[in-house]
Amino acid sequence: MKRFYILILAAVALLTGCDSVGSDERLIEIPPATVQRNVLIEDFTGQRCIFCPAASQAIEELQKLYGADRLIAVGIHAGPLAIKSMGGVKGLRTDAGDVYYKYWAVPNVPKAIINRRGGVLQKDTWAGRIYEEFAQTTSIGIDLQCQYEATTRQVEIETDLKTLAEDVKGKLQLWLVEDSVVAPQLFPNNKLEKEYLHNHVFRAAINGEWGTELMLSAKGIHKEKTKYTLPEGIVPKNAWIVGFFYNDSGVLQAVRQKVSL
């Protein structure tokens, strides 16, 4: 009997004394973000930026986590490390991209703006900010459809917007974005990859650099129809229309739709 009690005491001591991990070092499980709305990340980048490919890869990893239709990425080539096409070299810099770069006072690249809230952010803060944005709710719904005519290279964009709460004022922005664009890119140690594959490249602001001002009413759906001719060099099957509704409080909803299957 005495041996039995000794064994019990030993077991109790083992269970109560086995705390090799400090209370401040234990793994705290963070619940997954509930995707209440889509999130837009505007990735400022450049072909002469040696750290930008790693930033683009980080975004693609986050898209694997959330889904590319939920985390909508747009790579805006702008600023002194971006280049325009010249002398047979394919450049991805645009005038509209430079307007955004200047407006947001982007200090250098890679940097990003997420849902146009929180300012210009460094790469190591993107994941946390995206997590926070997915946890937010929105009353704005957007349905975006594209009809493409190959002979004319014209795409008809129909955008239906609605608000589930009170009336809201803002702007609808439509952008042309292209995947699988082959163009030069500089890497660390000045390594040049002449045929680097660029994705989610900003190509044009379809309805102006700041979009179309709208007043959405809870009483019904607001419909917008836009006809747009794809510029030469854009591959229709790689092209997307990105649409988002924003105001002074940031991006309230964003969607994307392929131009042609």
C-alpha positions as CSV (number, residue, x, y, z in Angstrom):
1,M,0.0,0.0,0.0
2,K,2.8,2.4,0.9
3,R,4.4,1.8,-2.5
4,F,1.1,2.6,-4.2
5,Y,0.9,6.0,-2.5
6,I,4.5,6.7,-3.5
7,L,3.6,6.0,-7.1
8,I,0.6,8.3,-7.0
9,L,2.6,11.1,-5.5
10,A,5.3,10.7,-8.1
11,A,2.7,10.9,-10.9
12,V,1.2,14.0,-9.4
13,A,4.6,15.6,-9.2
14,L,5.3,14.8,-12.8
15,L,2.0,16.3,-14.1
16,T,2.3,19.5,-12.0
17,G,6.0,20.0,-12.4
18,C,6.4,19.5,-16.2
19,D,6.2,23.1,-17.5
20,S,9.4,23.5,-19.5
21,V,7.9,26.2,-21.7
22,G,7.4,29.6,-20.0
23,S,3.9,31.1,-20.1
24,D,5.2,33.9,-22.3
25,E,6.7,31.5,-24.8
26,R,3.7,29.2,-25.4
27,L,2.3,29.2,-28.9
28,I,-0.9,31.3,-29.0
29,E,-3.2,30.1,-31.7
30,I,-4.7,33.0,-33.7
31,P,-8.1,32.2,-35.2
32,P,-8.2,32.4,-39.0
33,A,-9.5,35.6,-40.5
34,T,-13.1,35.4,-41.6
35,V,-13.2,36.6,-45.2
36,Q,-16.0,39.2,-45.0
37,R,-14.9,41.1,-48.1
38,N,-12.2,41.1,-50.8
39,V,-8.9,43.0,-50.2
40,L,-7.0,45.1,-52.7
41,I,-3.2,45.3,-52.5
42,E,-1.5,47.9,-54.7
43,D,2.0,46.7,-55.1
44,F,4.4,49.5,-56.1
45,T,7.3,47.9,-57.9
46,G,10.0,48.4,-60.7
47,Q,12.0,46.3,-63.1
48,R,15.2,47.8,-61.8
49,C,14.3,47.1,-58.2
50,I,16.3,44.1,-57.0
51,F,14.1,43.4,-54.0
52,C,10.8,43.6,-55.9
53,P,10.7,39.9,-57.1
54,A,10.8,38.7,-53.5
55,A,7.9,41.1,-52.7
56,S,5.9,39.8,-55.6
57,Q,6.5,36.2,-54.4
58,A,5.3,37.2,-50.9
59,I,2.1,38.4,-52.4
60,E,1.6,35.2,-54.3
61,E,2.1,33.2,-51.2
62,L,-0.6,35.2,-49.4
63,Q,-2.9,34.7,-52.4
64,K,-2.4,30.9,-52.0
65,L,-3.6,31.4,-48.4
66,Y,-6.7,33.6,-49.1
67,G,-7.3,33.0,-52.8
68,A,-6.4,35.3,-55.7
69,D,-10.0,36.4,-56.2
70,R,-10.1,37.4,-52.5
71,L,-6.7,39.0,-52.2
72,I,-6.6,41.0,-55.4
73,A,-3.1,42.2,-56.3
74,V,-2.1,44.9,-58.8
75,G,1.5,45.5,-59.5
76,I,2.1,49.2,-60.3
77,H,5.4,49.8,-62.0
78,A,6.3,53.4,-61.1
79,G,9.0,55.7,-59.8
80,P,12.7,55.9,-60.7
81,L,13.3,52.1,-60.6
82,A,10.5,51.5,-63.2
83,I,11.2,51.7,-66.9
84,K,9.2,52.5,-70.0
85,S,9.5,50.6,-73.3
86,M,12.4,52.0,-75.3
87,G,15.1,50.7,-77.7
88,G,13.5,47.3,-78.0
89,V,13.4,46.8,-74.2
90,K,9.9,46.1,-72.8
91,G,9.1,48.4,-70.0
92,L,6.1,48.2,-67.7
93,R,6.0,51.7,-66.3
94,T,2.8,53.8,-67.0
95,D,1.9,57.5,-66.7
96,A,-1.0,56.6,-64.5
97,G,1.2,54.5,-62.3
98,D,3.5,57.5,-61.8
99,V,0.4,59.6,-60.9
100,Y,-0.4,57.1,-58.1
101,Y,3.2,56.9,-57.0
102,K,3.4,60.7,-56.6
103,Y,0.0,61.0,-55.0
104,W,0.7,58.4,-52.3
105,A,4.2,59.8,-51.8
106,V,5.8,56.4,-52.2
107,P,9.3,56.8,-50.9
108,N,10.8,53.8,-52.7
109,V,9.9,50.2,-53.8
110,P,8.8,47.6,-53.0
111,K,6.0,49.2,-51.0
112,A,2.2,48.5,-50.9
113,I,-1.1,50.1,-50.0
114,I,-3.7,47.7,-48.7
115,N,-7.4,48.7,-49.2
116,R,-6.1,52.3,-49.2
117,R,-6.1,52.3,-45.5
118,G,-3.0,52.6,-43.2
119,G,-0.8,54.4,-45.6
120,V,2.3,53.1,-47.6
121,L,3.5,49.9,-46.0
122,Q,6.8,47.9,-46.0
123,K,6.8,44.2,-47.0
124,D,7.1,42.8,-43.5
125,T,3.8,44.5,-42.5
126,W,1.7,43.3,-45.4
127,A,0.5,40.0,-44.0
128,G,-0.7,41.5,-40.7
129,R,-2.5,44.3,-42.4
130,I,-4.2,42.0,-44.9
131,Y,-5.3,39.8,-42.0
132,E,-6.9,42.8,-40.4
133,E,-8.6,43.9,-43.5
134,F,-10.2,40.5,-44.1
135,A,-11.7,40.6,-40.6
136,Q,-13.6,43.8,-41.6
137,T,-17.1,43.8,-43.0
138,T,-18.6,45.8,-45.8
139,S,-22.1,46.7,-47.0
140,I,-20.9,47.1,-50.7
141,G,-21.5,44.3,-53.3
142,I,-20.0,44.4,-56.8
143,D,-20.9,42.1,-59.7
144,L,-18.6,42.5,-62.7
145,Q,-19.0,40.8,-66.1
146,C,-17.0,41.1,-69.3
147,Q,-18.0,40.4,-72.9
148,Y,-15.0,40.3,-75.3
149,E,-15.2,40.7,-79.1
150,A,-12.0,39.3,-80.6
151,T,-12.3,40.9,-84.0
152,T,-12.5,44.4,-82.6
153,R,-10.5,43.7,-79.4
154,Q,-13.3,45.5,-77.5
155,V,-14.5,44.4,-74.1
156,E,-17.8,45.5,-72.7
157,I,-17.7,45.8,-68.9
158,E,-20.9,45.7,-67.0
159,T,-20.7,46.5,-63.3
160,D,-23.6,46.1,-60.9
161,L,-23.1,47.8,-57.5
162,K,-25.3,47.8,-54.4
163,T,-25.2,48.8,-50.8
164,L,-27.0,46.7,-48.1
165,A,-27.1,49.6,-45.6
166,E,-27.5,53.3,-46.0
167,D,-26.7,55.3,-49.1
168,V,-23.0,55.7,-49.7
169,K,-21.0,58.0,-51.9
170,G,-17.7,56.9,-53.5
171,K,-16.0,56.2,-56.8
172,L,-15.9,53.1,-59.0
173,Q,-12.4,52.4,-60.4
174,L,-11.8,50.1,-63.3
175,W,-8.3,48.9,-64.1
176,L,-6.8,46.8,-66.8
177,V,-4.3,44.2,-65.3
178,E,-2.3,41.6,-67.1
179,D,-0.7,38.3,-66.1
180,S,2.2,36.4,-67.6
181,V,4.0,39.4,-69.1
182,V,7.5,38.5,-70.2
183,A,9.9,41.4,-69.6
184,P,13.4,42.0,-68.0
185,Q,13.8,42.2,-64.2
186,L,16.8,42.9,-62.1
187,F,17.7,40.7,-59.1
188,P,20.2,41.0,-56.2
189,N,23.8,41.2,-57.2
190,N,22.7,43.0,-60.4
191,K,21.6,39.7,-62.0
192,L,19.4,40.5,-65.0
193,E,16.7,38.0,-66.0
194,K,15.7,39.1,-69.5
195,E,12.6,36.9,-69.7
196,Y,11.1,37.2,-66.2
197,L,7.4,36.4,-65.9
198,H,5.6,39.4,-64.3
199,N,2.1,38.9,-63.0
200,H,-0.8,41.2,-62.0
201,V,0.8,44.1,-63.9
202,F,-1.2,47.3,-64.0
203,R,-1.7,48.4,-67.6
204,A,-4.3,51.2,-67.7
205,A,-6.9,53.1,-65.8
206,I,-10.0,52.4,-67.9
207,N,-12.3,55.1,-66.5
208,G,-9.7,57.7,-65.6
209,E,-7.1,57.7,-63.0
210,W,-9.5,58.3,-60.1
211,G,-12.6,56.5,-61.5
212,T,-16.3,57.5,-61.7
213,E,-18.1,59.2,-58.9
214,L,-21.3,57.4,-57.8
215,M,-24.0,57.6,-55.2
216,L,-25.1,54.1,-54.2
217,S,-28.6,53.8,-52.8
218,A,-30.0,51.0,-50.6
219,K,-33.2,51.2,-52.8
220,G,-31.7,49.4,-55.8
221,I,-28.7,48.2,-57.9
222,H,-26.6,50.8,-59.7
223,K,-25.5,49.6,-63.2
224,E,-22.5,50.9,-65.1
225,K,-21.6,49.9,-68.6
226,T,-18.2,50.6,-70.1
227,K,-16.8,49.8,-73.5
228,Y,-13.0,49.5,-73.8
229,T,-10.6,48.5,-76.6
230,L,-7.6,46.5,-75.5
231,P,-4.3,48.3,-76.3
232,E,-2.0,46.6,-78.8
233,G,0.3,44.0,-77.1
234,I,-2.2,43.0,-74.4
235,V,-2.9,39.3,-74.5
236,P,-6.7,38.9,-74.0
237,K,-6.5,35.6,-72.3
238,N,-4.0,37.0,-69.7
239,A,-6.0,40.2,-69.1
240,W,-8.2,41.0,-66.2
241,I,-10.6,43.9,-65.3
242,V,-10.2,44.9,-61.7
243,G,-13.0,46.9,-60.3
244,F,-13.2,48.5,-56.8
245,F,-15.4,51.0,-55.0
246,Y,-13.7,53.4,-52.7
247,N,-14.1,56.7,-50.8
248,D,-12.2,58.6,-48.1
249,S,-12.5,55.7,-45.7
250,G,-10.7,53.4,-48.2
251,V,-11.6,50.6,-50.5
252,L,-15.0,49.2,-49.6
253,Q,-15.1,46.3,-52.0
254,A,-13.0,45.0,-54.9
255,V,-13.5,42.3,-57.6
256,R,-11.8,41.0,-60.7
257,Q,-12.9,39.3,-63.9
258,K,-11.1,37.8,-66.8
259,V,-11.4,39.6,-70.1
260,S,-11.4,36.4,-72.2
261,L,-11.2,32.7,-71.4
